[in-house]
Structures are given as C-alpha cells and as structure tokens.
Amino acid sequence: MIYNRLPTPLPISSSKTACFYCVAQRRGEEKTLLVVPRSKIQTVLELAHAHPMAGHLGAQNTAQRIRDRFHWPGLEGDVKRYCQACPTCQRTSPHTPPPSPLIPLPIIEVPFERIGMDLVGPLPKSARGHEHILVIVDYATRYPEAIPLRKATAKNIAQELFLLSSRVGLPAEILTDQGTPFMSRIMADLCKLLKVRQIRTSVYHPQTDGLVERFNKTLKQMLRRVVAEDQRDWDQMIPYVLFGIREVPQASTGFTPFELLFNRQPRGLLDVAREAWEQQPAVCRTTLEHIKAMRERIDRVMPLVGRSVGPVTYKVRQPGRRKEEQLYHINLLKRWVGTGPQLSALATTSPVVVDMDPNLSAAQKTELQHLVGQFLDVFSPLPGRTTVIQHEVRTPPGVIVRQRPYRVPEARRHAIETEVQEMLKLGVIEPSQSPWSSPIVMVPKPDGTLRFCNDFRRLNEVSEFDGYPMPRVDELLDRLGRARFISTLDLTKGYWQVPLSKDAKPKTAFSTPSGHWQYRVLPFGLHGAPATFQRLMDVLLRPHMAYAAAYIDDVDFHFTVQHRAGTANANADGLSRIGAAFAGLSGSTPHPPHISPLFRRRRSTLRGGV
C-alpha cells in the first residue's frame, strides 16, 4: 500500500537493507528520501520536534526538516497534529485566543451614583510619608479624586471613602478590581452597612474598570512632569494636577468634569490672567530694557546648553547633579521644545544703494554712505504719509462732476487691475460710494509699459485755483551757479505722501472694470497739486533755505566749498547740514517722507535747467 502511493519517479528498493526509497525534488535538487513505515513515524516526529536538539520548532519548520530526509504519505498532517498536541509547546507558547466582543457599560446619569476605585503605587516615599494614591472617578461626570495614602490598607481606604461621601453623597455602586484592600472584610462590612453594591472586575481583565485605569496613566504622567528632581513632593502636586484635569473637557462627554458636577466653569489661572490684562493697562518696555532682559535670559540658559564634542557625541552640563558634565550619544538626547515668550523676528533691510559721483574720493564716499545709514527710515522705495498739510479741492456748492468711463481695450484690463491692486496695497486708494467720477487713461511710456492716469480736466474746470507761488527756475539756477557741490534728492512718489482732506476724497473718484474707487492721497492731474506740494516742501526746508532749494519734489543741497566737521571756518560742514535736513524730514511726521538719494558733483538737472 505504501509502495503504490509513493511520489514519482518510481521507487528504488534495496535488497540488502530491506528499505524503500523514493526520489523527489527538494529546493531544485533531486534527493533520495527514505520511506518511513508507520511503526517508525512517532520516533521520527519526536527526534524532529521534541528532542532538545530539535528545539520544539513550529509545524512548518519541523515538516521541512523531515522532508529533506524522509517521506511517508500524510507527512504534513501528521507533523501538524503532533506539534499541536505537544505538551511542552502548549505550556510555553503565548496564549492568544480570539477576543470576545465587548459588552457596553451602562450609562450613569446621576453624579456619584457609580464610582470606580483603584490604587496607584507603591510610589517613592514622599517627605510626608505617603507611598500610595487612592484614585476615585465618578462614572457620570468623569470627576476625579486622588488621595495620597501612607499605607494601602482597607481601614485607610474606608476612612477616605467616607470623607468623600460627606461631600458628594453615598454612592450606589463601587467598581474595583480584586485587590486585597478592596476584597477585605472591612470593605464588605462598610458596603453592607451603607447599602452600597460592590462590583469587581474579573481576574486579569482591567478593561472592565477602564475609566479608572486610563486616569491612573494620565495622573502618573502629569505627576512625573511636575514633581521635583528628588520626587519627594509628588503628594503636594496632586491638587494642582487634579485642577488641570477637572477644567479640561473630556472626550467622552464634551464637557469639563467641574462643569458637569457644579454646573459652572472653574475660575482658573487663564481667567485670572485675562481679567488682569483687561482691567489694567499694558506694561510697556523700552527697547533697551527688552534687549537687557534677553541678554540676561541667554546668560542663564547658556550654561545648560550641550557642547558638541564629536559627530554624534555631546558633552552636557548638569548643574546640581553628582557629575557636573556627562557625555551623551546623540540618540540619547531628546529635542527640547521651549515654551518661552515668542519673539518677533527683526525685519532685515537691504542697504541703501547711493549713486555717487565717481570723482569723489573713497573717504568722501564713505562719509556719504555713513550719512545715509543714519537715516534709514527716510530712505525707502515706499511712499510715506505727512501730517504737515492736507490737500483741499474746493468746488461750488451743488456742482458734481460725473463722467462716463472711457472704453478700455481688453488687452489693457490686466494692466489696470494690476495698478489698482498695487495702489490698494500702498493705501493710495480705497473703495468709494461717491457720486463723482472721472475717467482713467492708460498712457504708453517710452519703455513700452503703460502709465495709469486720471483725466481730471472737468474737475479742474470747476475747482478753485491755488495761487501759491511756484519758484522761478532761473532764480534757482542763479543760486546753484556758484556751488561746487550739489546733492540732488528725488522724493519717492512725492504726491502720494500728501493726504487728501475728508471732503476732497470723494471728488477724486474714478471707475475701473473692477469697481469704483477714490484717492486717499494727492493724485497726479489736479491743477492745485503742484502748489500744495511746493507749500509742503517750503515748510519743511525753511530752516535750511540758505543751502537747500526745492522745485516740487526735486530737492538740491548746494555748497560753495566743502568743509569737514570740527574745522574753524565760517561755513558749517556740508554733510552736517544735509544730516540736519534729513532729521527735519524724519521728524516731520510719524511716517516721514521717504527719498531716494542721488549725489552728483558739478552737474545737476532741475526741471529742464542744467
């Protein structure tokens, strides 16, 4: 019978040993396997699995070991059954039965009707002799209690339970594990006396009291983070930790335990801080005080910073420990995330590039660059906003200029929208509800780009003319003719630095495909704009009129001879005078007029004159 069930090819018999063999493929090779009779199968299985040299491997490894040498029909099944029935394997293998379905716990609606109790410890003995924590959690509100105990005895637990009942009432049910203090006669007599039902979890199944077990983990984690280094003050930190847990909403209820029990939110440290900030004025620190405090904080932190002593090794200072310095591998170091005050990053500004006369010496160029560096708030590509003057547009009562916008080609709509968004970003225009409206015109520039312009001709016809005198170019040239050094300054978008009055803003309204807008600052195209701006420059440069002249937004500082500071001479140093003018511009308004520097010698262009 065995012979007929042998695998192909045909079996080979040996008359000398009276054994049967078969040839089979094993891992790509032909091997001659001995056919085992039924009487010897048990011996082979014991040697391949149960012998100490076999190691009690699993069914698959045991079968593989046998297949390399022997064969009999049903080898796989015999090996599997033998390994499953092995007594040693059954005693030592991990027990992983399929989990049974969870049974939902009843919903408790009355606070402290059912409570869960457990013990945490033993912990390091505190300075007051406490070694355990009695944990009590209400199943209705999730309100926790944690009571330090010197000894985890039934008498101490019963006493603390009675004290808790004096505040919240007697519970109807108490759920505990099968710990010795909870199984004692004292607890049984107390529950019988107070008509309290005792519920105990099954052995090795703490999931029944999962609410308390999870709170135990949270409590230990929080205590570990707040206790001192010697861990002898953990019992004093329990009230603080409990407050932190009670004022945080629970995931299962969506409310804080304090709110569910007392029907109100607790007043915590954040509430105290908010009330203090809302009732008292903010304390401001000067820049010097802020920098000093930062330096002191850095000096305190630096001794604790680890010093790198290798690619993966760091020497860390540990003040207060037995060993002041200790070497640590980088894998043992944990990244520290600070919780200090957030600092605003100091915005970096690119240095102001000054176009200077190439004939100036290196020392003169250095002096000019140093002068510009002292007034970086004045030099900016963005326009400022003065408070010295406002532009008025005076029109007869009852007159309103309302013009239909000109047709805009589709190819220029994008350029218009880009210009409008840029002016909105700079605060030049704002949305308008004004009945006034003037059309816009896109004028081509020599470089091929388009200039955004307003057609204010109808508005100029009905508005009053400003008679402020404009300077004569020939008189300005006479003043500059004898100067050896001339410094020319061009204000950045000068008109946009002059605000409009409240009544003038609606009169500058204009329409684009994206909406109706009005200017907040002086626009180009109003006939009174040059006079207003000239009046502003005359006011700002009046203290420096002996060596400064302005024609609208072009400012020239002229000097006959250059003198260095500190030299006994009738004239003051030219650079000092320019610096004084810069100081006047910077102090004229919280947002001073910004200017772009252009230093030239011997030659200066002034509105058509040279």
C-alpha positions in Angstrom: 0.0 0.0 0.0 2.8 2.4 0.8 4.6 1.4 -2.3 1.6 2.4 -4.5 1.3 6.0 -3.0 5.0 6.9 -3.4 5.7 10.0 -5.4 7.1 9.7 -8.9 9.6 8.7 -10.2 9.4 5.0 -9.4 10.7 3.9 -6.0 14.0 2.3 -5.6 14.3 -0.8 -3.4 17.4 -2.2 -1.7 17.6 -5.9 -1.0 20.4 -5.6 1.4 18.7 -3.3 3.9 15.1 -4.1 3.1 14.4 -0.3 2.8 12.3 1.6 0.4 13.4 4.9 -1.2 12.0 7.5 -3.4 13.5 10.3 -5.5 11.9 13.7 -5.1 12.8 17.4 -5.9 13.9 19.4 -2.8 14.9 23.1 -3.4 15.9 22.4 -7.0 17.8 19.2 -6.4 16.9 15.5 -6.7 17.2 13.8 -3.3 16.8 10.2 -2.3 14.3 10.0 0.6 13.8 7.1 2.9 10.2 5.9 3.1 9.3 5.5 6.8 6.9 2.8 7.9 4.0 3.5 10.2 5.8 2.0 13.2 8.7 4.4 13.0 6.8 7.7 12.3 6.4 8.5 16.0 10.1 8.2 16.5 10.9 10.5 13.6 8.5 13.1 14.9 10.0 13.0 18.4 13.5 13.4 17.0 12.5 16.2 14.7 10.4 18.2 17.2 10.5 17.1 20.9 14.2 16.4 21.3 16.3 19.2 22.9 18.4 19.3 19.8 15.3 19.9 17.7 14.2 22.9 19.8 10.4 22.5 19.6 10.1 24.4 16.4 6.8 25.0 14.7 5.0 22.7 12.4 6.3 24.2 9.2 10.0 24.1 10.3 9.6 20.6 11.6 8.0 19.4 8.4 10.7 21.0 6.4 13.4 19.2 8.5 11.7 15.8 7.9 11.0 16.3 4.2 14.8 16.7 3.5 15.4 13.1 4.7 12.2 11.0 4.9 8.9 10.5 3.3 5.6 8.9 4.1 2.0 9.6 2.9 0.3 12.3 5.0 3.6 13.7 6.4 2.3 17.3 6.6 -0.9 16.4 8.5 1.0 14.1 11.0 3.5 16.8 11.8 0.9 19.5 12.3 -1.2 17.2 14.7 2.0 16.2 16.6 3.1 19.8 17.1 -0.4 20.9 18.2 -0.5 18.1 20.8 3.0 18.7 22.1 2.6 19.3 25.9 5.7 21.4 26.2 4.6 23.7 23.4 1.2 24.1 24.8 2.5 25.1 28.2 5.1 27.6 26.9 3.5 29.1 23.8 1.7 32.5 24.2 -2.0 32.3 24.7 -3.7 34.5 22.1 -7.4 33.3 21.9 -9.7 35.4 19.7 -11.1 38.3 21.7 -14.8 38.1 22.7 -17.0 41.0 21.7 -17.1 44.0 24.1 -20.2 44.4 26.2 -21.2 48.1 26.6 -21.3 49.6 30.1 -24.5 51.1 31.3 -24.8 54.9 31.1 -24.8 56.5 34.5 -26.8 59.7 34.7 -26.7 60.7 38.4 -23.3 62.1 39.6 -21.5 59.8 42.0 -24.1 57.0 41.7 -21.4 54.7 40.5 -17.7 55.3 41.3 -14.6 53.4 40.3 -11.7 53.0 42.7 -8.1 51.8 42.3 -4.8 52.1 44.0 -1.6 53.6 42.4 1.7 52.5 44.0 3.9 51.9 45.7 5.5 55.2 44.7 8.7 56.8 46.0 8.1 57.7 49.6 7.3 61.4 49.9 8.6 63.8 52.5 5.3 63.3 54.4 5.4 59.5 54.3 2.9 58.9 51.5 3.5 55.9 49.2 0.1 55.2 47.5 -2.7 57.1 45.8 -6.3 56.2 46.2 -8.0 57.1 42.8 -11.7 57.6 42.6 -13.5 58.6 39.4 -17.2 59.3 39.0 -18.7 57.5 36.0 -21.4 60.1 35.3 -19.3 63.3 35.3 -15.8 61.8 35.0 -14.9 63.9 38.1 -11.6 62.5 39.5 -10.3 62.4 43.1 -6.8 61.4 44.0 -5.9 60.9 47.7 -2.4 60.2 49.0 -2.1 57.4 51.5 0.7 56.3 53.8 -0.4 52.7 53.7 -2.8 51.0 51.3 -4.9 49.4 54.0 -8.7 48.7 53.9 -9.1 50.9 57.0 -7.5 53.9 55.3 -9.5 53.4 52.2 -12.8 53.1 54.1 -12.0 56.3 56.0 -11.2 58.3 52.8 -14.3 56.9 51.1 -16.5 58.1 54.0 -14.9 61.6 53.8 -15.6 61.7 50.1 -19.2 60.7 50.8 -19.6 63.5 53.2 -19.1 66.0 50.3 -20.8 64.3 47.4 -23.1 61.7 49.0 -23.1 58.0 49.3 -22.6 56.1 46.0 -24.9 53.3 45.0 -22.2 51.2 43.3 -18.5 50.9 43.7 -16.4 49.2 40.9 -13.0 47.9 41.9 -10.5 45.3 40.9 -9.8 42.3 43.1 -7.0 43.9 45.1 -6.6 42.8 48.7 -7.8 46.0 50.3 -11.0 46.0 48.3 -11.7 42.3 49.0 -11.2 42.7 52.7 -14.0 42.2 55.3 -13.8 45.8 56.4 -14.8 47.0 52.9 -17.5 44.3 52.7 -19.0 45.3 56.0 -18.9 49.0 55.1 -20.7 48.5 51.8 -23.2 46.3 53.5 -23.8 48.9 56.2 -24.2 51.7 53.7 -26.2 49.6 51.2 -23.5 50.0 48.5 -23.3 47.4 45.8 -19.7 46.1 45.2 -18.8 45.3 41.6 -15.5 43.6 41.0 -13.6 43.1 37.7 -12.6 39.7 36.6 -9.1 38.4 37.0 -6.5 39.8 34.5 -9.2 41.9 32.8 -8.8 45.5 33.8 -10.8 46.7 30.8 -14.0 46.5 33.0 -12.7 49.4 35.0 -11.0 51.1 32.0 -12.1 54.6 33.0 -10.0 54.5 36.2 -7.1 52.6 34.6 -6.8 55.3 31.9 -7.0 58.0 34.6 -4.2 56.3 36.5 -1.9 56.6 33.5 -2.8 60.2 32.9 -2.2 61.0 36.6 1.2 59.4 36.7 2.3 61.1 33.5 1.3 64.5 34.8 2.9 64.0 38.2 6.1 62.8 36.5 6.3 66.2 34.7 5.7 68.4 37.7 7.5 66.8 40.6 10.9 67.9 41.8 14.1 66.1 40.9 14.1 64.1 44.2 10.4 63.0 43.6 9.6 63.6 47.3 6.9 66.3 46.7 4.5 64.3 44.5 1.8 64.3 47.1 1.8 68.1 47.3 1.4 68.4 43.5 -1.8 66.2 43.4 -4.2 69.2 43.9 -2.6 71.2 41.1 -2.8 68.2 38.7 -6.4 67.4 39.6 -7.4 71.0 38.9 -5.8 70.8 35.5 -7.7 67.6 34.7 -11.1 68.9 36.0 -11.1 72.1 33.9 -10.4 70.3 30.6 -13.4 69.0 28.5 -13.5 65.2 28.4 -13.6 63.5 25.0 -16.5 61.2 26.0 -18.8 63.9 27.3 -17.6 67.1 25.6 -17.8 69.0 29.0 -15.4 69.5 31.8 -15.9 67.3 34.9 -16.1 70.5 37.0 -18.9 71.9 34.8 -21.0 68.7 34.9 -20.7 68.4 38.7 -21.1 72.1 39.7 -22.9 73.5 36.6 -20.3 76.2 36.1 -16.9 76.7 34.7 -14.0 76.9 37.2 -12.1 80.2 37.5 -8.5 79.2 36.6 -5.2 80.9 36.0 -6.1 81.8 32.4 -9.2 83.6 33.7 -7.1 85.5 36.2 -4.6 86.5 33.6 -7.3 87.7 31.2 -9.0 89.7 33.9 -5.7 91.3 34.9 -4.9 92.2 31.3 -8.4 93.6 30.6 -8.6 95.7 33.8 -5.0 97.1 33.9 -3.1 99.0 31.2 -0.4 97.0 29.4 3.1 97.4 30.8 5.4 98.6 28.0 9.1 98.1 28.0 11.6 100.2 26.1 13.9 98.6 23.5 16.9 98.9 25.9 15.0 97.0 28.7 13.9 94.3 26.2 17.5 93.8 25.0 18.8 93.7 28.5 16.2 91.1 29.6 17.0 89.0 26.6 20.7 89.0 27.4 20.1 88.0 31.0 17.9 85.1 29.8 20.6 84.0 27.4 23.2 84.1 30.1 21.0 81.8 32.3 20.4 79.4 29.5 23.9 79.1 28.0 25.4 77.0 30.9 22.8 74.4 30.2 23.4 74.1 26.5 25.2 71.0 25.4 28.6 71.4 23.7 29.4 69.3 20.7 32.5 67.1 21.2 32.1 64.9 18.2 29.9 64.0 15.3 27.4 62.0 17.4 28.6 62.7 21.0 27.7 65.7 23.1 29.0 66.9 26.5 26.1 68.2 28.5 26.5 70.3 31.7 24.2 69.1 34.6 24.4 71.7 37.4 23.2 70.2 40.7 24.0 66.6 39.9 26.7 64.4 41.2 28.6 64.6 37.8 28.7 68.2 36.5 29.4 67.1 32.9 28.3 64.0 31.2 28.9 62.6 27.7 25.8 61.5 25.8 25.3 59.9 22.5 23.1 61.9 20.2 20.5 59.1 20.2 20.0 59.6 23.9 19.3 63.3 23.6 15.7 64.5 23.2 14.9 67.6 21.3 13.8 70.3 23.7 10.8 72.4 22.7 10.8 75.7 24.6 7.7 77.5 25.9 9.2 80.9 26.4 7.8 84.1 25.1 7.6 84.4 21.4 9.9 86.9 19.8 9.1 88.8 16.7 11.7 88.4 14.0 13.6 91.6 13.3 13.0 92.5 9.7 16.2 92.8 7.8 16.5 95.7 5.3 18.8 95.7 2.4 21.4 98.5 2.4 20.5 101.7 0.6 22.5 101.9 -2.6 23.6 105.5 -3.2 24.5 106.7 -6.7 27.6 108.9 -6.1 29.9 111.0 -8.3 32.8 108.7 -9.4 35.2 111.7 -9.0 34.6 111.6 -5.2 37.4 110.1 -3.1 36.9 106.9 -1.2 36.8 108.9 2.1 34.0 111.1 0.7 32.0 108.2 -0.5 32.3 106.5 2.9 31.1 109.7 4.6 28.1 109.9 2.4 27.2 106.3 2.9 27.5 106.7 6.6 25.2 109.7 6.5 22.6 107.7 4.6 22.9 104.9 7.1 22.0 107.2 10.0 18.6 108.0 8.4 17.4 104.6 7.1 13.8 105.5 8.0 13.9 108.3 5.4 15.3 106.2 2.5 12.7 103.7 1.3 11.1 102.8 -2.0 7.6 103.1 -0.4 5.9 106.5 0.0 5.3 107.8 3.5 2.5 110.0 4.7 2.9 113.5 6.1 0.7 115.3 8.7 2.0 118.8 8.0 -0.5 119.6 5.3 -3.6 118.3 3.5 -4.8 119.0 0.0 -8.2 120.6 -0.4 -10.4 120.5 -3.6 -12.8 123.4 -3.3 -15.8 123.4 -5.7 -19.0 125.4 -5.9 -21.9 124.0 -3.9 -24.2 121.7 -5.8 -21.7 121.0 -8.6 -20.9 117.4 -9.2 -18.6 116.1 -12.0 -19.8 112.7 -13.3 -18.3 111.4 -16.4 -18.7 108.0 -18.1 -15.5 105.9 -18.1 -13.6 105.6 -21.4 -13.7 102.3 -23.2 -10.9 100.1 -22.1 -9.4 97.6 -24.6 -9.3 94.0 -23.3 -5.5 93.9 -23.7 -5.2 96.7 -21.1 -7.6 95.4 -18.5 -4.9 93.4 -16.8 -2.5 96.3 -16.5 -5.3 98.5 -15.0 -6.2 95.8 -12.4 -2.5 95.3 -11.5 -2.2 99.1 -10.9 -5.4 99.2 -8.8 -4.2 96.3 -6.6 -0.8 98.0 -6.1 -2.4 101.3 -5.1 -4.7 99.4 -2.7 -1.7 97.7 -1.2 0.0 101.0 -0.6 -3.1 102.7 0.8 -3.3 105.2 -2.0 -6.9 104.4 -3.0 -10.0 103.0 -1.3 -13.4 101.7 -2.3 -15.8 104.6 -2.9 -19.6 105.4 -2.9 -19.1 108.8 -4.3 -21.4 110.3 -7.0 -18.3 111.9 -8.6 -16.5 110.1 -11.3 -13.6 110.9 -13.6 -12.3 108.7 -16.4 -8.9 107.0 -16.5 -6.4 106.8 -19.3 -3.6 104.4 -19.9 -0.7 106.3 -21.5 2.2 104.4 -23.1 5.7 105.0 -21.7 8.9 105.1 -23.8 9.8 101.7 -22.5 6.6 100.1 -23.8 4.8 99.9 -20.4 1.6 101.8 -19.5 1.1 104.7 -17.1 -2.1 104.9 -15.1 -3.5 108.4 -15.4 -6.7 110.2 -14.4 -8.5 112.7 -16.6 -9.4 115.4 -14.1 -9.9 118.2 -16.7 -13.6 118.6 -15.9 -12.9 118.6 -12.2 -10.1 121.2 -12.7 -12.6 123.4 -14.5 -15.0 123.7 -11.6 -12.4 123.7 -8.7 -10.7 126.8 -7.3 -7.2 127.6 -8.4 -4.4 127.7 -5.7 -2.4 130.8 -6.1 0.6 129.7 -4.1 3.7 131.0 -6.0 6.0 128.5 -7.7 9.7 129.1 -7.6 11.3 130.5 -10.8 13.8 128.2 -12.5 16.2 131.0 -13.5 16.4 132.2 -9.9 17.1 128.7 -8.7 19.9 128.3 -11.3 21.4 131.6 -10.1 21.6 130.2 -6.6 23.2 126.9 -7.8 25.6 128.5 -10.3 28.4 129.2 -7.8 28.0 125.9 -5.9 30.8 123.4 -6.2 29.0 120.5 -4.6 25.3 119.7 -5.3 23.4 116.9 -3.7 20.1 116.2 -5.5 17.3 114.3 -3.8 14.2 113.0 -5.5 11.2 112.1 -3.3 9.6 108.7 -3.7 6.1 109.3 -5.3 6.0 112.7 -3.7 2.3 113.5 -4.4 1.3 110.2 -2.7 2.8 111.4 0.5 0.3 114.2 0.9 -3.1 113.1 2.3 -6.4 114.5 0.9 -8.9 116.1 3.2 -12.1 114.3 4.0 -14.2 116.5 1.6 -11.7 116.1 -1.2 -11.5 112.3 -1.3 -15.0 111.7 -2.9 -14.2 114.3 -5.7 -11.3 112.2 -6.9 -13.4 109.1 -7.5 -12.9 107.1 -10.7 -14.2 103.9 -12.1 -12.4 100.8 -13.5 -13.7 97.5 -14.7 -13.2 96.1 -11.2 -15.1 98.8 -9.3 -15.5 102.4 -8.1 -12.5 103.9 -6.2 -11.4 107.2 -4.7 -8.0 108.6 -3.7 -6.8 108.9 -0.1 -3.7 110.9 -1.1 -2.9 113.6 -3.6 -3.2 112.2 -7.2 -1.5 113.4 -10.3 -3.5 115.6 -12.6 -5.2 118.1 -10.2 -4.2 121.6 -11.1 -3.7 122.5 -7.4 -1.4 119.6 -6.7 2.0 121.3 -7.6 1.1 124.3 -5.4 0.2 122.1 -2.4 3.3 120.1 -2.7 5.5 123.1 -3.1 4.0 124.6 0.0 4.8 121.4 1.9 8.5 121.4 0.8 8.9 125.1 1.6 7.6 124.5 5.1 10.0 121.5 5.7 13.1 123.2 4.2 12.5 126.7 5.6 15.2 126.1 8.4 17.7 125.1 5.7 16.8 127.6 3.0 20.4 129.0 2.9 21.7 125.9 1.3 18.6 124.0 0.2 16.2 124.6 -2.6 13.1 122.6 -3.8 11.2 122.6 -7.0 8.2 120.4 -6.3 9.7 117.0 -5.5 13.3 117.8 -6.6 15.5 119.0 -3.7 19.0 120.3 -4.1 21.6 121.0 -1.4 24.3 123.3 -2.7 27.6 124.3 -1.1 30.4 126.6 -2.4 33.3 124.8 -0.5 33.3 121.5 1.3 34.4 121.8 4.9 34.9 119.0 7.4 33.3 118.9 10.8 35.3 120.5 13.5 37.3 122.8 11.2 37.3 126.5 12.2 35.5 128.1 9.3 32.6 130.4 8.7 30.5 127.8 6.9 29.3 124.6 8.6 30.2 121.2 7.2 28.1 120.3 4.2 27.4 116.8 5.3 26.3 118.0 8.7 23.8 120.4 7.1 22.4 117.6 4.9 22.1 115.5 8.0 20.2 118.3 9.8 17.8 118.4 6.8 17.3 114.7 7.0 16.5 114.9 10.6 13.8 117.6 9.9 12.3 115.3 7.2 12.3 112.3 9.5 10.7 114.3 12.4 8.0 116.0 10.3 5.6 113.1 10.7 5.3 109.6 12.2 5.5 108.4 8.6 8.2 110.7 7.2 8.5 111.5 3.5 10.9 108.9 2.0 13.5 110.0 -0.5 15.8 108.2 -2.9 19.4 109.6 -2.8 21.3 110.8 -5.8 24.6 112.5 -5.1 26.2 114.4 -8.0 29.0 116.9 -8.4 29.2 119.9 -10.8 26.1 118.8 -12.8 22.5 118.8 -11.8 19.3 118.7 -13.9 16.5 120.7 -12.4 13.2 120.7 -14.4 14.8 121.4 -17.7 17.7 123.6 -16.5 21.3 122.5 -16.2 
